[in-house]
């Protein structure tokens, strides 16, 4: 079964095209939930993944591209049968959410 860490590692392949930083280090991923996919077969048990995330602004012009990246990256993992990506605005994203690695990469 995939862990939250496995999902976060996969999502590090998804980038904000304007900032050129992955979504995890940018602090846009707020929560990961996983569980068994009730529609999978016993011969190939798969799991569902729910990603709760935000964007840097509500007017983000790349929002569609970002959601598509997240969904497609997770859909490429054979053990995942269902994907849900939820957008939230609370808590509001601030630059304080950028990881230490992200800050180094951005030079801040």
C-alpha positions, 0 to 999 in steps of 0.5 A, a space after each residue: 500500500 502506498 504511503 503519504 510519503 510515496 504520494 508526496 514523492 510522486 507529486 514532486 514531479 509536478 511543478 508550478 509553471 510560473 515559479 518553477 518549483 514543485 508543488 510539494 516544496 512550494 507548500 501547495 499540498 495540504 493533505 494526502 489521504 489514502 485507503 483501499 479502493 472498494 471497486 478494485 478486484 481482490 486479485 489486484 487490490 488498489 487504493 484511492 488517493 485524495 489530495 487537498 491542495 491550494 494555489 498561490 492565488 485564486 486567479 492563478 492562470 495555470 490552475 487547470 494545468 496544475 490540476 491536470 499534472 497532479 491527476 495525471 501523475 497519480 493516474 500513472 501509478 498502477 496501485 492507484 484506482 481512484 483520484 480526488 483532488 480538492 481545492 481549498 482556500 483556507 488556510 490561505 497560502 503564504 510564502 511561509 509554506 515554502 519548504 527549506 529546500 524550496 527556499 534554497 532553490 528560489 534563493 530566498 
